[in-house]
Amino acid sequence: MDSQNPSAHAHAQSRTGGKIHPSRGARKSTHRGGVVHDNSRHTTRFTVIGNHLAQHTELSLLAIGLAVHIQSLPGGAQVDIGTLTGRFPEGKTRIAGALRELEAHGYLRRTRVRTDGGLIVTRTVSCNRPGRTGATEEPKPRPRRGADEPARRRALPAVPQPAYPTPDLLQTALGVLSGLRREDPRLLLSATDAEHLVPGVAAWLERDLTPEAVHRALTTGLPPEPLSRPAALLAHRLTAQLPPLPAFRAPNTTSAAPHPLQNCDLCDRAFRGPEPGTCGSCAAGR
């Protein structure tokens, strides 16, 4: 075969013009009966064959020889059973069995494809170095992200959801988020981040907290180091520090659902009530 044995002394033999060096007589006698390689370096018409094929412990000699022959052929050569049977004397049955061996160990891949003319033909792919596990295809490397390709965005943690997501409530929650950057420039949020966090802020406002109170809860005690994902930090706070719902009592009932939030007609602050009007502070002042 055309693969070179690393233990052969090809350069030393070429310097002596094919004559045996005198110092090799003792070495030759100590390996009496073993193979002696008389190698020459190929510069044209040769094929590199790996020892994983040439010394395969599970393939038959016919399968190894057939794989060597197929790997030496040019692209587009016919390697169907009929062509190989006409080339070698082993017969169709033995050649078909050898092809199945090579296919099982990953040295061949055979698929059925339809030509433009509608014929079904067998496409054979010869692999000179199958995967380590003996699979029919070698593992493909994961595509690398280009320098100008943005990094894949990680999903933000879930946030609480309001029971009554009215438009006014959601607008007030958006105002709270928009004002965070005035307290801390690190809390500058994108439109996508704000859309994700608005329901969480609305759930806080439903618990009778003023927008100022929610603002303080989200901006107090922030870590001093730079915030790589401010939206994720806010989502965590909205979930982990969510206040409990206020307790409401109604006649002849043990509990009742909280009223939706309304905007006060006088001070424009949020309050909970069955209908729009004024908050308790403004009503007491009047």
C-alpha positions as CSV (number, residue, x, y, z in Angstrom):
1,M,0.0,0.0,0.0
2,D,1.1,3.6,-0.4
3,S,1.2,4.7,3.3
4,Q,4.7,4.9,4.6
5,N,5.8,3.0,7.7
6,P,7.3,5.4,10.2
7,S,9.9,2.8,11.3
8,A,11.3,2.4,7.8
9,H,14.7,3.9,7.0
10,A,14.0,5.2,3.5
11,H,16.6,8.0,3.5
12,A,19.4,5.8,4.6
13,Q,18.8,3.2,1.8
14,S,18.6,5.9,-0.8
15,R,22.1,7.1,0.2
16,T,23.6,3.6,-0.4
17,G,21.9,3.2,-3.8
18,G,19.9,0.2,-2.6
19,K,22.8,-1.7,-0.9
20,I,22.3,-3.0,2.6
21,H,24.3,-1.0,5.1
22,P,26.9,-3.2,6.9
23,S,25.7,-2.2,10.4
24,R,22.2,-3.6,9.7
25,G,23.3,-7.2,9.6
26,A,22.9,-7.8,13.3
27,R,19.5,-6.1,13.5
28,K,18.3,-8.2,10.6
29,S,19.3,-11.5,12.2
30,T,17.5,-10.6,15.5
31,H,14.2,-10.3,13.6
32,R,14.5,-13.4,11.6
33,G,11.1,-14.4,10.1
34,G,9.6,-10.8,10.4
35,V,8.8,-8.4,7.7
36,V,11.5,-6.2,6.3
37,H,10.3,-3.0,4.5
38,D,12.1,-2.0,1.3
39,N,10.4,1.4,0.9
40,S,10.8,4.1,-1.7
41,R,9.2,7.6,-1.5
42,H,6.3,8.1,-3.9
43,T,6.1,11.4,-5.7
44,T,3.4,10.7,-8.2
45,R,0.3,8.4,-8.5
46,F,0.0,7.5,-4.8
47,T,-2.9,7.5,-2.2
48,V,-2.5,8.1,1.5
49,I,-4.2,5.4,3.5
50,G,-4.5,5.6,7.3
51,N,-3.4,2.8,9.5
52,H,-6.9,2.9,11.1
53,L,-8.0,1.3,7.8
54,A,-5.0,-0.8,6.9
55,Q,-4.8,-2.4,10.3
56,H,-8.5,-2.4,11.1
57,T,-9.3,-5.3,13.5
58,E,-12.9,-5.8,12.5
59,L,-12.9,-5.4,8.8
60,S,-12.2,-8.4,6.5
61,L,-9.1,-8.4,4.2
62,L,-11.5,-8.0,1.2
63,A,-13.2,-5.0,2.8
64,I,-9.8,-3.3,3.5
65,G,-8.6,-3.9,0.0
66,L,-11.8,-2.7,-1.5
67,A,-11.7,0.5,0.6
68,V,-8.1,1.1,-0.6
69,H,-9.2,0.7,-4.2
70,I,-12.2,3.0,-3.8
71,Q,-10.1,5.7,-2.1
72,S,-7.5,5.6,-4.9
73,L,-10.2,6.3,-7.6
74,P,-10.8,9.7,-9.0
75,G,-14.0,11.6,-8.2
76,G,-17.0,10.4,-10.3
77,A,-15.7,6.9,-10.8
78,Q,-18.3,4.1,-10.7
79,V,-18.1,1.9,-7.6
80,D,-21.4,0.0,-7.8
81,I,-21.5,-3.7,-7.3
82,G,-21.7,-4.5,-11.0
83,T,-18.6,-2.4,-11.8
84,L,-16.6,-3.8,-9.0
85,T,-17.6,-7.3,-9.9
86,G,-16.3,-6.8,-13.4
87,R,-13.0,-5.4,-12.0
88,F,-12.3,-8.1,-9.3
89,P,-12.7,-11.9,-9.3
90,E,-14.3,-12.2,-5.9
91,G,-17.9,-12.2,-7.2
92,K,-21.0,-10.2,-6.6
93,T,-21.9,-11.7,-3.2
94,R,-18.6,-11.2,-1.5
95,I,-18.1,-7.7,-2.9
96,A,-21.6,-6.7,-1.7
97,G,-20.7,-8.0,1.8
98,A,-17.5,-6.1,1.8
99,L,-19.3,-2.9,0.9
100,R,-21.7,-3.5,3.8
101,E,-18.8,-3.8,6.1
102,L,-17.3,-0.5,5.0
103,E,-20.7,1.1,5.3
104,A,-21.2,-0.2,8.9
105,H,-17.8,1.2,10.0
106,G,-18.3,4.6,8.3
107,Y,-15.9,4.3,5.4
108,L,-18.8,4.4,2.9
109,R,-22.1,6.3,2.8
110,R,-24.7,5.1,0.2
111,T,-27.9,7.0,-0.4
112,R,-30.7,6.7,-3.0
113,V,-31.2,9.9,-5.0
114,R,-33.5,10.8,-7.9
115,T,-31.8,12.3,-11.0
116,D,-33.3,15.1,-13.1
117,G,-34.6,12.4,-15.5
118,G,-36.5,10.7,-12.8
119,L,-34.2,7.7,-12.3
120,I,-33.3,6.4,-8.9
121,V,-29.5,5.9,-8.5
122,T,-27.2,5.1,-5.6
123,R,-24.8,7.9,-4.6
124,T,-21.7,6.6,-2.8
125,V,-19.4,8.8,-0.6
126,S,-16.0,7.4,0.4
127,C,-14.7,8.6,3.7
128,N,-11.0,8.2,4.4
129,R,-11.3,9.0,8.1
130,P,-14.6,8.2,9.8
131,G,-15.5,9.6,13.2
132,R,-14.1,8.0,16.3
133,T,-17.4,6.4,17.3
134,G,-17.7,4.7,13.9
135,A,-20.7,6.9,12.9
136,T,-21.5,7.3,9.2
137,E,-20.7,11.0,9.4
138,E,-18.0,12.9,11.2
139,P,-19.2,15.4,13.7
140,K,-19.5,18.9,12.3
141,P,-18.0,21.8,14.1
142,R,-20.4,24.4,15.5
143,P,-20.6,27.5,13.3
144,R,-18.8,30.4,14.8
145,R,-20.5,33.8,15.3
146,G,-19.0,36.4,12.9
147,A,-17.5,39.6,14.3
148,D,-20.3,41.7,13.0
149,E,-23.1,39.3,14.1
150,P,-24.8,40.3,17.4
151,A,-24.7,37.9,20.3
152,R,-27.8,35.9,20.9
153,R,-30.0,37.6,23.5
154,R,-30.8,35.6,26.6
155,A,-34.4,35.6,27.8
156,L,-35.3,37.8,30.8
157,P,-36.7,36.2,33.9
158,A,-40.5,36.1,34.2
159,V,-42.2,39.0,36.1
160,P,-45.6,39.1,38.0
161,Q,-48.7,39.8,36.1
162,P,-51.4,42.2,37.1
163,A,-55.0,41.1,37.8
164,Y,-56.5,44.0,36.0
165,P,-54.1,45.2,33.2
166,T,-56.0,48.4,32.3
167,P,-54.4,50.8,29.8
168,D,-54.0,53.5,32.5
169,L,-52.3,51.1,34.9
170,L,-49.9,49.9,32.2
171,Q,-49.1,53.5,31.2
172,T,-48.3,54.4,34.8
173,A,-46.0,51.4,35.0
174,L,-44.2,52.4,31.9
175,G,-43.7,55.9,33.4
176,V,-42.1,54.4,36.4
177,L,-39.6,52.4,34.3
178,S,-38.9,55.4,32.1
179,G,-37.9,57.5,35.1
180,L,-35.5,54.9,36.5
181,R,-32.6,56.2,34.4
182,R,-32.9,59.7,35.9
183,E,-32.1,58.1,39.3
184,D,-29.3,55.8,38.0
185,P,-28.1,56.1,34.4
186,R,-27.3,52.3,34.5
187,L,-31.0,51.6,34.4
188,L,-31.5,52.8,30.9
189,L,-33.8,50.2,29.3
190,S,-34.6,49.3,25.7
191,A,-38.2,49.3,24.4
192,T,-38.2,45.5,24.4
193,D,-37.0,45.4,28.0
194,A,-39.6,47.9,29.2
195,E,-42.3,46.0,27.4
196,H,-41.3,42.9,29.3
197,L,-41.1,44.6,32.7
198,V,-44.3,46.8,32.5
199,P,-46.7,44.0,33.8
200,G,-44.4,43.4,36.8
201,V,-44.5,47.1,37.8
202,A,-48.3,47.1,37.2
203,A,-48.6,44.2,39.6
204,W,-46.9,46.3,42.3
205,L,-49.1,49.3,41.6
206,E,-52.2,47.0,42.1
207,R,-51.0,46.4,45.7
208,D,-51.7,50.0,46.6
209,L,-48.1,51.2,46.1
210,T,-47.6,54.6,44.7
211,P,-45.3,55.0,41.6
212,E,-42.8,56.7,43.9
213,A,-42.7,53.7,46.2
214,V,-42.1,51.3,43.3
215,H,-39.4,53.7,42.0
216,R,-37.6,53.6,45.3
217,A,-37.9,49.8,45.6
218,L,-36.3,49.3,42.2
219,T,-33.4,51.8,42.6
220,T,-32.4,51.4,46.3
221,G,-29.5,49.3,47.2
222,L,-28.2,48.6,43.7
223,P,-24.7,47.0,43.4
224,P,-21.8,49.5,42.8
225,E,-20.3,47.5,39.9
226,P,-21.5,48.0,36.3
227,L,-24.8,46.4,35.5
228,S,-24.4,44.1,32.5
229,R,-28.1,43.3,32.3
230,P,-30.1,45.9,34.2
231,A,-33.5,44.5,32.9
232,A,-32.7,41.1,34.4
233,L,-31.9,42.7,37.8
234,L,-35.2,44.6,37.7
235,A,-37.1,41.5,36.8
236,H,-35.6,39.6,39.7
237,R,-36.5,42.4,42.1
238,L,-40.1,42.7,40.8
239,T,-40.6,39.0,41.5
240,A,-38.5,38.4,44.7
241,Q,-39.8,41.5,46.5
242,L,-43.4,41.5,45.4
243,P,-45.6,42.8,48.2
244,P,-48.7,40.9,49.2
245,L,-52.1,41.9,48.1
246,P,-54.0,44.2,50.4
247,A,-56.8,42.5,52.5
248,F,-60.3,43.6,51.6
249,R,-63.5,42.7,53.4
250,A,-67.0,42.9,51.9
251,P,-70.3,42.4,53.7
252,N,-71.4,38.8,54.1
253,T,-68.2,37.5,52.4
254,T,-64.9,36.3,53.8
255,S,-62.9,38.0,51.1
256,A,-63.2,40.0,47.9
257,A,-61.1,40.7,44.9
258,P,-59.3,44.1,44.9
259,H,-60.8,46.9,42.9
260,P,-58.9,48.1,39.8
261,L,-56.6,51.0,40.0
262,Q,-57.9,54.4,39.0
263,N,-56.2,57.7,38.4
264,C,-57.2,60.5,40.8
265,D,-59.0,63.3,39.1
266,L,-57.2,65.9,41.3
267,C,-53.6,64.7,42.0
268,D,-53.4,62.1,39.1
269,R,-52.1,59.5,41.6
270,A,-53.2,55.9,41.3
271,F,-55.8,54.6,43.8
272,R,-57.9,51.5,44.0
273,G,-61.6,51.9,43.6
274,P,-64.7,50.6,41.8
275,E,-65.1,53.7,39.7
276,P,-63.0,56.7,38.6
277,G,-62.9,59.8,40.9
278,T,-60.7,61.1,43.6
279,C,-58.3,59.3,45.9
280,G,-58.8,59.1,49.7
281,S,-56.4,61.9,50.5
282,C,-58.0,64.3,48.0
283,A,-61.5,63.4,49.1
284,A,-60.6,64.0,52.8
285,G,-59.1,67.4,51.9
286,R,-62.2,68.4,50.1
